[in-house]
Amino acid sequence: MARYDRLLDTLGNTPLVGLPALAPSADVRLWAKLEDHNPTGSIKDRVAAAMIEAAEADGVLRAGRTILEPTSGNTGIALAMAAKLKGYGLVCVMPENTSVERRQLLQAYGARIVFSPAAGGSNQAVAMAKELAKQNTDWVMLYQYGNPANALAHYRGTGPEILRDL
């Protein structure tokens, strides 16, 4: 088994497992990429790291700045882990009906949570985050829903891993 000096170095290179018993017919080969092997147990770990690294490379995110993100869970948790490891603060805007378990994970990583009304769902969380970004110009909103680094994480990581392993 490999040894790593940094938790972020363990992102990706998740197992690809054949599922022949679940295939609808013998001529179908079904595979599953076990993204739960990432540090927070989610494919969103790749996205969080990629968005942070892209913002750092662009010079937008630097020491002492705070990351802002609307989220309903997994991306926020992944960002909280990566932000903590890289020394950034994180403010997550999420609907007030988000599960207690997600809240606890975010707080365990040091994230601050701002709640939006449950009735407004994710759209209201996004609107509140955009307003907070206007009010706090030193915060960096990565905005998973429109951030090119989100898709690039899979174009550069997940996709090539699948091709390599097949």
C-alpha positions as CSV (number, residue, x, y, z in Angstrom):
1,M,0.0,0.0,0.0
2,A,1.2,3.5,-0.8
3,R,2.3,6.1,1.8
4,Y,1.3,9.7,1.4
5,D,2.7,12.8,3.2
6,R,-0.4,14.9,2.5
7,L,-4.1,14.0,2.5
8,L,-4.7,15.9,-0.8
9,D,-2.2,13.6,-2.5
10,T,-4.7,10.8,-2.1
11,L,-7.3,12.3,-4.4
12,G,-8.2,10.3,-7.4
13,N,-6.8,7.1,-8.8
14,T,-9.9,5.4,-7.3
15,P,-10.6,1.7,-8.2
16,L,-12.6,0.8,-11.2
17,V,-14.6,-2.4,-10.5
18,G,-16.4,-4.7,-13.0
19,L,-20.0,-5.4,-12.2
20,P,-20.9,-8.4,-14.5
21,A,-23.7,-9.6,-12.3
22,L,-25.5,-6.3,-12.6
23,A,-25.2,-6.1,-16.4
24,P,-28.6,-6.4,-18.2
25,S,-27.1,-8.9,-20.7
26,A,-23.9,-10.8,-21.4
27,D,-22.8,-8.4,-24.1
28,V,-22.8,-5.4,-21.8
29,R,-19.8,-4.7,-19.6
30,L,-20.7,-2.6,-16.6
31,W,-18.1,-0.8,-14.5
32,A,-18.2,1.4,-11.4
33,K,-15.6,4.0,-10.4
34,L,-15.4,3.8,-6.6
35,E,-15.1,7.5,-5.8
36,D,-15.9,6.9,-2.2
37,H,-12.2,6.1,-1.9
38,N,-11.5,9.8,-1.9
39,P,-10.8,11.4,1.4
40,T,-14.3,12.7,2.2
41,G,-15.9,9.8,0.4
42,S,-17.1,11.8,-2.6
43,I,-16.2,12.5,-6.2
44,K,-16.5,16.2,-5.2
45,D,-13.1,16.0,-3.6
46,R,-11.6,16.2,-7.1
47,V,-13.8,19.2,-8.0
48,A,-13.0,21.0,-4.7
49,A,-9.2,20.6,-5.1
50,A,-9.4,21.6,-8.8
51,M,-11.4,24.8,-8.1
52,I,-9.0,25.9,-5.3
53,E,-5.9,25.1,-7.4
54,A,-7.3,27.0,-10.4
55,A,-8.1,30.1,-8.2
56,E,-4.6,29.9,-6.7
57,A,-3.1,29.7,-10.2
58,D,-5.1,32.7,-11.3
59,G,-4.0,34.7,-8.3
60,V,-7.5,35.2,-7.1
61,L,-7.1,32.9,-4.1
62,R,-4.1,33.6,-1.8
63,A,-3.1,33.4,1.8
64,G,-5.6,34.9,4.2
65,R,-8.5,34.9,1.9
66,T,-11.8,33.2,2.6
67,I,-13.6,30.9,0.2
68,L,-17.4,31.3,-0.2
69,E,-19.6,28.6,-1.8
70,P,-23.3,27.8,-2.1
71,T,-23.7,24.1,-1.5
72,S,-26.2,21.5,-0.3
73,G,-23.5,19.2,0.9
74,N,-20.8,17.1,-0.8
75,T,-19.0,20.0,-2.6
76,G,-19.1,22.0,0.6
77,I,-17.7,19.1,2.7
78,A,-14.9,18.5,0.1
79,L,-14.1,22.3,0.0
80,A,-14.0,22.4,3.8
81,M,-11.5,19.6,3.9
82,A,-9.3,21.1,1.1
83,A,-9.6,24.7,2.5
84,K,-8.6,23.5,6.0
85,L,-5.6,21.6,4.7
86,K,-4.5,24.6,2.6
87,G,-5.1,27.2,5.3
88,Y,-8.1,29.0,3.9
89,G,-11.3,29.9,5.7
90,L,-14.6,28.7,4.2
91,V,-18.1,30.1,4.4
92,C,-20.8,27.8,3.0
93,V,-24.3,29.0,2.2
94,M,-26.8,26.2,2.4
95,P,-30.6,25.6,2.9
96,E,-31.5,25.5,6.5
97,N,-33.0,22.0,6.1
98,T,-29.6,20.5,5.3
99,S,-29.0,17.4,7.3
100,V,-27.4,17.6,10.7
101,E,-24.6,15.2,9.6
102,R,-23.6,17.5,6.7
103,R,-23.5,20.4,9.1
104,Q,-21.4,18.6,11.6
105,L,-18.9,17.5,8.9
106,L,-18.6,21.1,7.6
107,Q,-18.1,22.4,11.1
108,A,-15.5,19.7,12.0
109,Y,-13.4,21.0,9.1
110,G,-13.8,24.5,10.4
111,A,-16.3,25.8,7.9
112,R,-18.7,28.6,8.9
113,I,-22.3,28.0,7.7
114,V,-24.8,30.6,6.7
115,F,-28.3,29.2,6.2
116,S,-30.7,30.2,3.5
117,P,-34.5,29.6,3.8
118,A,-35.4,25.9,3.1
119,A,-38.3,26.9,0.9
120,G,-35.9,28.5,-1.6
121,G,-33.7,25.4,-1.9
122,S,-30.3,25.6,-3.7
123,N,-31.4,28.6,-5.8
124,Q,-31.9,30.7,-2.7
125,A,-28.5,29.5,-1.3
126,V,-26.9,30.7,-4.6
127,A,-28.6,34.0,-4.4
128,M,-27.5,34.6,-0.8
129,A,-23.9,33.6,-1.6
130,K,-23.8,36.1,-4.5
131,E,-25.1,38.8,-2.2
132,L,-22.5,37.9,0.5
133,A,-19.8,38.0,-2.3
134,K,-20.8,41.6,-3.1
135,Q,-20.7,42.5,0.6
136,N,-17.4,40.8,1.3
137,T,-15.1,41.7,-1.6
138,D,-12.1,39.9,0.0
139,W,-13.9,36.6,-0.2
140,V,-13.5,34.3,-3.2
141,M,-16.6,32.6,-4.5
142,L,-15.6,29.5,-6.4
143,Y,-19.1,28.9,-7.7
144,Q,-19.1,25.2,-8.5
145,Y,-22.1,25.6,-10.8
146,G,-20.2,27.7,-13.3
147,N,-16.6,27.0,-12.6
148,P,-14.7,25.5,-15.5
149,A,-12.4,23.8,-13.1
150,N,-15.3,21.6,-12.1
151,A,-15.5,19.8,-15.4
152,L,-11.8,20.0,-16.0
153,A,-11.2,17.9,-12.8
154,H,-12.9,15.1,-14.7
155,Y,-11.4,15.8,-18.1
156,R,-7.9,15.8,-16.7
157,G,-8.4,13.3,-13.9
158,T,-11.4,11.0,-13.8
159,G,-11.7,10.4,-17.6
160,P,-8.0,9.6,-18.2
161,E,-8.1,7.2,-15.1
162,I,-11.0,5.3,-16.6
163,L,-9.3,5.0,-20.0
164,R,-6.1,3.9,-18.4
165,D,-7.9,1.3,-16.2
166,L,-10.0,-0.2,-19.0
